[in-house]
Each structure stands twice: as C-alpha cells, then as structure tokens.
Amino acid sequence: MHGTVADHWGWRKIPGQMAPPEGMTLEAARQYLAQNHVRFVLAQFVDIHGVAKSKAVPVDHLEDILTDGVGFAGGGVFGLRLDPHEPEYIVVGDLSTLTLVPWAPGYARMMGTGTVAGRPHPIDTRNILKQQLASLAERGWTLMTGIEPEFSLLQRTEDGSIAPFDQTDCLQKPAYDYKGLSRVRVFLERVTESLQSLGIDVYQIDHEDANGQYEINFKYADAMTSADTILLFKMAASEIAHELGAICSFMPKPKSSMTGNGMHIHCSIADQSGRNLFLDKSDMNGMGLSQLAYHFTAGILAHAKPLTALLAPTVNSYKRLVVGRTASGTTWAPVFVAYGDNNRTAMVRIPYGRIELRVGDSGMNPYLAQAALIAAGLDGIDRKLEPGPPQNINFYALSTADIAARGIEMLPQCLADAIAELERSDLFKEKLGADFIDEFVSLKREEWIDYHRHVSDWEVKRYLNFF
C-alpha cells in the first residue's frame, strides 16, 4: 500500500528540543532565536564545489537577510563567474531553512537564493537545483533522495603523513568492526546528537571498508532538504573533528591503500500525495520498479559519462573510480554503465522500488549532483528510453573483453575524459545552463593542468635513480 511523504521509505521527523518550528514566521523566528540564545545568523550559500560560504549577521539584523539580503563579492568565490566591476552577489534568506548550529552555541544558519541585480543567479548551484525541481513540480512530482556520505576520520602523524585517528584501527578488513566504531564514539555521538537535536533522523552509523572510514545515515527527504542537510552534516563533522584534534575528510580517495569515500544517492519520484511513483510490485523483473522508473534509469545510463564529471568532480575522484579491488574484494565504486537487482558491481543498483546511483563521491556538490540526476532522468522519461535487461552479474568476475562483448561501456577513468564528455553534452548545457557548464569545465580543466604539473612522490621514488 502506498504511503504519504511522511512515511515514504520510512521517513519520519524525530523530535528535537532545538528543532525549528515548521511554517516559521519572522516573529516566530525571533522568538526561536531568543529562546536558544542565538547571537549571530550565518547567511549561507555554496560555491561551485559545494563548499559552504557564510557571513555572520548579528541576530538583530535577521530581517535584513530576508529583505535586502546579504552581499558578497562574487569574484572572490569559485564558480559564480562575476568580475570585480559587476553587481554584488546577494543572498536572500529562506526562512524555512533557519536552524541552529548546535556545535557552535550562539549561532544559527540560513540558506538562501543567490541573486544578482535582483534576479536569481543562474550559475548558483542551489538555484540550478531549484530550476530542475520546478521542472518536476510542473508534472506534480518531486524527487525524494537519501544521500549516504562516507568520510575518513584521520590525524597527521609526526612525518606529515595521514593515518586513522584511532591508531588501533588497523584490521585488514575493518568493515563493521565493533572496536573501530567504539573507539571514536565521542566524535560519532556528538555529530549524531547535533543532527538529532535539529530533527534530522539519524538511523544508522557504521565503520566502513577502510581503516578510519565511517558513514552516518539519515532518513529520506525532498532533494533540496537532502542537499541542505548534507551541507549541515559536513559542517558539523568537520568542526567537531577539529575540536577533538582530528581531521574529518570527505576527500574521495585519501590514500591509495584505502577504499574511497562514496556518496551514494538513493532516489525516487513522489507525487503530490507522497506516493512513490517508482514502486510497482508487479514488475516482471522482481525489482519493484514502475515503467517510469525504468525510463528514469535509462536516462541515467544514457548520460552516464557526462554525468560522471558532476558526480565525481575532482582529479582525486578517479583514484576511486577504477577497475579493481580492495582488501574487501571490491572498490564499492562501480565503473560499469549498467544496472541490476541489488547489484553493487553496477553503477545503478536497484534495492527494490527505488534507484541507487553509486558513482558519486563525497567531494561532489549535492545541489549540482541532484540537479544533473533530474535532468538525465527526465530526459529518459520524456524520450521513453529503455535501459535494457538488468545485469545481475558480478562484473568484477569478468574480463574487460567479456564485459565489452555484453555491450557494457565503462565510465571515464580520469577527470580530463569526464570533462570532455560533459563539454559535448547538449542535454546538460540546456538544462543546467551553457554558461554554467562552460564555467565548470574551465575550472576543472585548470585543475587537471595543475595536477599534471605537479611532481608526485611516486614519480620521485620511481624515476630519481632509474635512468
């Protein structure tokens, strides 16, 4: 039986004494901030990389954030494409996003709409997600997502290298290890309790596949709320780790011997009643997918290569997205353009009645990633694309030739190739904006060039006395 948005995949909002009231008015916001002794509100947005940018506004000027907005020199921020002589980038606050910052008493934060000359700025990635969500809303739909962030809790050693914060976390296969989880419990508890106090329902915490690697999962929400929550979670995890003398890293591949940090996206489309339109229990393939879901999946597969540039956006991302294995037997980051029933060796896994996209890593911008996901999926729906039969096989057990013989392609294996695919994509130029794609490609080309100019330790060790 189909449920509402509130119970879509079991989502519920837990009570929290610091959680803001729903449907907040300006007067209610003032009372909420006063009751929680807030002195400053962080007016926030993200740059093109998904990194939080802020100005601290004294609480007495709360109304200014909502009316005139807060000004930023756009030329000082990656990806806004604003020169010093152009109008300021103004963030106009969205009162529904007002929430406390529990790890920083006396502070709250508010996301907003980035504007230039009174209009929403088309290169702001939160605005780009808004536009794609509007395309869904025209059909009476919304995208529901659950984003799973993996991260590494590390420390700097005396020689400057990095190592797990828990020095005893050294098992060959540490996934789900009790000791590895327990010995960093102070950090995990503080992050979890911070999120819970804001009404964010954390339902699982685990030690992942690599030493010093963890994942904290929270329940589903609409795509914009999911992105805002990921940003809040990254802020909490980074600052709480810093206070404890640790480094919380969302780097896709912190060490060649470690499993990379993924950020898988579970998704479905819901109608206005909250019904999951991807769920169909009569699915002949036994995966619980509707025809709509199959078209959406086909769109993802059709645009998989350019999509990879947006979901795996750094040079380092492609140290994670490789054909190969770790000590646990898999990279957990499949590069095969295929989908299958609970198949973790394909880029799209079908848990039942929803889709899991496994390409993205923890370095991605969650606003941009979800906007691109909507664009690709809707293209599949509009063109009624078919994804072909599900591939319920272990791709890691097959040779490259065997995989090619099945007609399965692979994702780009370096940032340069991914960016070239994105630059050729007419769909993403149309849906995300040609100016944005040009800016993103330019920045990433510079990153690739900088990387190739760098002489690594590996090169020195290999070639210093080689010739």
C-alpha positions in Angstrom: 0.0 0.0 0.0 1.4 3.4 -0.9 2.1 5.9 1.9 2.5 9.6 2.2 5.6 11.7 2.0 5.9 11.3 5.8 6.3 7.6 5.6 7.9 7.4 2.1 10.7 4.7 2.7 10.1 5.0 6.4 11.0 8.7 6.7 9.9 10.5 9.8 11.0 13.6 11.7 12.1 12.9 15.3 11.5 15.5 17.9 14.4 17.7 18.9 14.4 20.5 21.5 16.4 22.7 19.2 14.5 21.9 16.0 12.9 25.0 14.4 9.1 25.1 14.3 7.5 24.4 10.9 5.9 27.2 8.9 8.0 29.7 10.7 7.1 33.4 10.6 9.5 36.2 11.2 8.2 36.8 14.7 8.3 33.1 15.5 11.9 33.1 14.2 12.8 35.9 16.5 11.3 34.0 19.5 13.1 30.8 18.5 16.5 32.5 18.2 15.9 34.3 21.5 14.9 31.2 23.3 18.1 29.5 22.1 20.3 32.5 22.9 21.4 33.0 19.3 23.7 36.0 18.7 24.6 35.5 15.1 22.9 34.0 12.0 25.2 32.6 9.3 23.8 33.7 5.9 25.0 30.8 3.7 25.4 29.5 0.1 27.7 27.1 -1.6 30.4 27.7 -4.2 30.6 25.5 -7.4 32.4 22.8 -5.4 29.6 22.6 -2.8 31.7 24.3 -0.1 29.8 26.4 2.5 30.3 30.1 2.3 29.0 32.4 5.0 28.7 35.8 6.5 27.8 36.2 10.2 24.9 38.6 10.7 24.1 39.8 14.3 20.7 38.5 15.2 19.2 42.0 15.5 19.5 42.2 11.7 17.6 39.0 10.9 15.0 40.8 8.9 17.8 42.3 6.6 18.7 38.7 5.5 15.1 38.2 4.4 14.6 41.5 2.6 17.7 43.3 1.3 19.8 40.1 1.6 23.5 39.8 2.4 26.1 40.9 -0.1 29.2 39.0 -1.2 31.9 40.0 -3.7 31.2 37.3 -6.3 34.7 37.5 -7.8 36.1 36.0 -4.6 34.1 32.8 -4.9 34.7 29.8 -7.2 32.2 29.4 -10.0 29.9 32.4 -9.7 31.5 34.0 -12.9 31.3 37.5 -11.5 34.0 40.1 -12.1 35.0 42.8 -9.6 33.2 45.5 -11.6 29.9 43.7 -11.7 27.0 43.9 -9.2 27.3 42.1 -5.9 26.1 38.6 -5.3 23.2 38.9 -2.8 21.9 36.0 -0.8 18.3 36.5 0.2 17.4 34.2 3.1 14.9 31.4 3.0 13.3 31.4 6.5 12.3 27.7 6.2 16.0 26.8 6.3 16.7 28.6 9.6 18.2 26.2 12.1 20.7 26.3 15.0 24.3 25.3 14.8 24.5 23.0 17.8 28.2 22.6 17.9 28.7 26.4 17.9 26.4 27.8 20.7 25.0 31.2 19.9 24.9 30.6 16.1 22.2 29.7 13.6 22.3 29.3 9.9 20.1 30.1 7.0 20.4 29.1 3.3 19.1 31.5 0.6 18.6 32.3 -3.0 21.7 33.8 -4.7 20.7 36.9 -6.7 22.5 39.4 -9.0 20.8 42.7 -9.8 17.6 41.4 -8.2 17.4 38.2 -10.2 18.3 34.6 -9.2 21.8 34.0 -10.4 21.7 31.1 -13.0 25.2 29.8 -12.1 24.4 29.4 -8.4 24.1 25.6 -7.9 21.3 25.8 -5.4 19.4 27.8 -7.9 20.1 25.2 -10.6 18.6 22.5 -8.4 15.6 24.8 -7.8 15.1 25.0 -11.5 15.2 21.3 -12.0 12.8 20.7 -9.1 10.5 23.2 -10.7 10.5 21.1 -13.9 9.4 18.2 -11.8 6.8 20.3 -9.9 5.2 21.2 -13.3 4.3 17.5 -13.6 3.1 17.3 -9.9 6.3 15.4 -8.9 9.2 15.9 -6.5 12.4 14.0 -6.2 12.9 12.1 -2.9 16.5 11.3 -2.0 18.6 9.7 0.6 22.3 10.6 0.4 24.8 8.4 2.1 28.0 10.3 3.0 31.2 8.3 3.7 34.1 10.1 5.3 37.5 9.4 6.9 38.5 10.4 10.4 42.2 11.0 10.3 45.2 12.5 12.0 48.5 13.9 10.9 51.5 11.9 12.0 54.9 13.3 13.0 56.3 12.8 9.5 53.3 14.7 8.0 51.5 11.7 6.6 47.9 10.8 7.4 46.7 7.9 9.4 43.4 6.8 11.1 42.6 9.0 14.1 42.2 5.7 16.1 45.7 4.3 15.9 44.4 0.8 16.8 42.1 0.8 13.7 44.4 -1.4 11.6 42.4 -4.6 10.7 42.8 -5.9 7.1 39.0 -6.0 6.7 37.6 -3.4 9.2 34.1 -3.1 7.8 31.5 -3.1 10.7 34.2 -3.7 13.3 33.0 -3.0 16.8 36.3 -1.7 18.1 36.7 0.6 15.2 33.3 2.0 15.8 33.5 2.2 19.6 36.9 4.0 19.9 35.7 7.0 18.0 32.3 7.1 19.6 32.8 10.5 21.2 33.0 12.0 17.7 30.2 9.9 16.3 27.9 10.6 19.2 28.5 14.4 19.1 27.8 14.6 15.4 24.7 12.4 15.6 23.3 14.2 18.6 23.8 17.6 16.9 21.8 16.4 13.9 19.1 14.7 16.0 18.7 17.9 18.1 17.6 19.6 14.8 15.0 17.0 14.0 17.3 15.1 11.5 16.6 11.4 11.9 19.9 9.5 12.0 19.1 5.8 11.7 22.5 4.1 11.2 26.2 4.6 12.0 28.8 2.2 10.8 32.5 1.6 10.3 33.1 1.3 6.6 35.5 -0.7 4.5 38.7 1.3 5.1 40.6 1.9 8.3 39.3 5.2 9.8 36.3 5.3 7.4 32.7 5.8 8.6 29.2 6.5 7.4 26.3 8.2 9.2 22.9 7.8 7.5 19.8 9.9 7.9 16.3 9.4 6.5 14.9 10.5 3.2 13.7 13.9 2.3 12.9 16.0 -0.7 16.1 16.7 -2.8 16.6 20.3 -1.6 16.3 19.3 2.1 18.7 16.4 1.5 21.3 18.8 0.0 20.9 21.3 2.8 21.2 18.5 5.3 24.4 17.2 3.7 25.9 20.7 3.9 24.9 20.9 7.6 26.4 17.4 8.3 29.7 18.3 6.6 29.9 21.5 8.7 29.2 19.5 11.9 31.6 16.7 11.2 34.4 18.9 10.2 34.2 21.3 13.2 33.6 18.6 15.8 36.5 16.6 14.5 38.7 19.8 14.6 37.8 20.3 18.2 38.8 16.8 19.0 42.2 17.1 17.3 41.1 15.0 14.3 40.6 15.7 10.5 37.3 14.7 9.1 38.0 14.3 5.4 35.5 14.0 2.5 38.3 13.5 0.0 37.2 10.8 -2.5 40.4 8.8 -2.1 42.6 9.9 0.9 45.1 7.1 0.4 45.8 4.6 -2.4 45.5 1.7 0.0 42.1 2.8 1.3 38.6 2.4 -0.1 37.3 5.7 -1.4 34.7 7.9 0.2 31.5 7.5 -1.8 28.2 9.4 -1.6 25.6 7.1 -3.0 22.2 8.7 -3.9 19.0 6.7 -3.3 16.1 8.3 -5.2 12.5 8.0 -6.3 9.9 10.4 -7.6 6.9 11.1 -5.5 3.6 12.6 -6.5 1.8 15.4 -4.5 0.3 12.8 -2.1 3.7 11.4 -1.4 3.1 8.2 -3.4 6.3 6.5 -4.7 5.9 6.5 -8.4 9.0 4.3 -8.9 7.3 1.4 -7.0 5.4 -1.3 -8.8 5.2 -4.7 -7.1 4.0 -6.3 -10.3 7.4 -5.7 -12.0 8.2 -8.8 -14.0 11.9 -8.4 -13.2 11.1 -8.7 -9.5 12.8 -5.3 -8.7 9.6 -3.5 -7.8 10.2 -0.8 -10.5 7.5 1.0 -12.5 7.8 1.8 -16.1 8.5 5.4 -15.1 11.4 4.2 -13.0 12.8 2.2 -15.9 12.7 5.3 -18.2 14.4 7.3 -15.5 17.1 4.7 -15.1 17.6 4.6 -18.9 18.2 8.4 -18.8 20.9 8.0 -16.2 22.6 5.3 -18.2 22.3 7.3 -21.5 24.0 10.3 -19.9 26.3 8.3 -17.6 29.6 9.6 -19.0 29.0 13.4 -18.8 27.1 12.8 -15.5 30.2 11.4 -14.0 32.0 14.7 -14.3 29.4 16.2 -12.0 29.2 13.3 -9.5 33.0 12.6 -9.4 34.3 16.2 -9.9 38.0 16.1 -8.9 41.2 14.6 -10.1 41.2 12.5 -7.0 37.8 11.1 -7.7 39.2 8.9 -10.4 41.6 7.2 -8.0 38.3 5.8 -6.5 36.5 5.1 -9.8 38.8 2.4 -11.1 38.5 -1.2 -12.3 40.0 -3.2 -9.4 39.7 -4.5 -5.9 40.5 -3.6 -2.3 41.2 -5.9 0.6 37.4 -6.4 1.0 37.1 -7.7 -2.6 35.7 -4.6 -4.4 36.2 -0.9 -4.8 32.4 -0.3 -4.0 32.7 2.3 -6.8 31.5 0.5 -10.0 32.5 2.0 -13.3 30.2 -0.2 -15.5 27.4 1.6 -17.2 24.7 -0.9 -16.2 22.0 -1.5 -13.6 21.0 -4.6 -11.8 18.9 -6.1 -8.9 20.8 -5.3 -5.8 24.0 -5.4 -7.9 26.7 -3.4 -6.2 29.1 -4.0 -9.2 26.9 -1.9 -11.5 26.7 1.9 -11.4 23.0 1.8 -10.7 21.7 -0.6 -8.0 18.0 -1.4 -7.5 17.3 -2.1 -3.8 13.6 -2.5 -4.6 11.2 0.1 -5.7 13.8 2.8 -5.9 17.2 3.6 -7.6 20.6 3.9 -6.0 23.3 5.7 -8.0 26.7 4.6 -6.8 29.0 6.8 -8.9 29.2 9.9 -6.7 31.8 10.6 -4.1 31.9 12.7 -1.0 33.6 15.5 -2.9 30.5 16.2 -5.0 28.3 19.3 -4.7 24.9 17.7 -3.6 22.9 20.5 -5.2 24.6 20.1 -8.6 24.6 16.3 -8.5 20.9 16.1 -7.8 20.1 18.7 -10.5 22.0 16.7 -13.0 20.3 13.5 -11.9 16.9 15.1 -12.5 17.9 16.3 -15.9 19.2 12.9 -17.0 16.3 11.0 -15.6 13.6 13.3 -17.1 15.2 13.0 -20.5 14.8 9.3 -20.2 11.2 9.7 -19.2 10.4 12.2 -22.0 12.1 10.1 -24.7 10.7 6.9 -23.2 14.2 5.3 -23.2 14.6 1.7 -22.2 17.6 0.6 -20.0 17.7 -3.0 -21.5 17.6 -6.1 -19.3 19.1 -5.8 -15.8 22.6 -7.1 -15.4 22.6 -9.4 -12.4 26.2 -10.5 -12.7 29.4 -9.8 -10.8 31.3 -7.5 -13.2 34.5 -8.0 -11.3 34.5 -11.7 -12.1 34.5 -10.9 -15.9 37.4 -9.8 -18.1 37.3 -6.5 -19.9 36.7 -8.4 -23.1 33.8 -10.3 -21.6 32.2 -7.0 -20.4 32.7 -5.3 -23.8 31.1 -8.4 -25.5 28.0 -7.8 -23.5 27.8 -4.2 -24.8 28.6 -2.7 -21.4 30.5 0.5 -21.5 32.8 1.9 -18.8 32.7 5.3 -17.1 35.5 7.8 -17.8 38.7 6.9 -16.0 40.2 10.4 -15.5 38.9 13.9 -14.9 40.0 15.0 -18.4 37.9 12.4 -20.1 34.9 13.1 -18.0 35.1 16.8 -18.6 35.4 16.2 -22.4 32.1 14.2 -22.2 30.4 16.9 -20.2 31.5 19.6 -22.7 29.9 17.6 -25.5 26.6 17.1 -23.6 23.8 19.1 -25.2 21.4 18.0 -22.5 23.4 19.4 -19.6 24.1 22.6 -21.5 20.4 23.1 -22.0 19.2 22.0 -18.5 22.0 23.3 -16.3 22.9 26.3 -18.4 25.6 26.7 -21.1 27.3 29.4 -19.0 27.4 27.2 -16.0 28.8 24.2 -18.0 31.4 26.5 -19.5 32.5 27.7 -16.1 32.6 24.2 -14.6 34.6 22.8 -17.5 37.1 25.7 -17.4 37.7 25.3 -13.6 38.1 21.6 -14.0 40.5 21.9 -16.9 42.7 24.2 -14.8 42.6 21.6 -12.0 43.7 18.9 -14.5 46.5 21.0 -15.8 47.7 21.9 -12.2 47.7 18.2 -11.4 49.8 17.3 -14.3 52.4 20.0 -13.5 52.8 18.5 -10.0 55.7 16.0 -9.4 54.4 13.3 -7.1 56.3 11.2 -4.5 55.5 8.2 -6.7 57.4 9.8 -9.6 60.4 10.7 -7.5 60.6 7.2 -6.0 60.3 5.6 -9.4 62.5 7.8 -11.6 65.1 9.5 -9.4 67.7 6.8 -9.8 66.0 4.9 -12.6 67.9 6.0 -15.6 
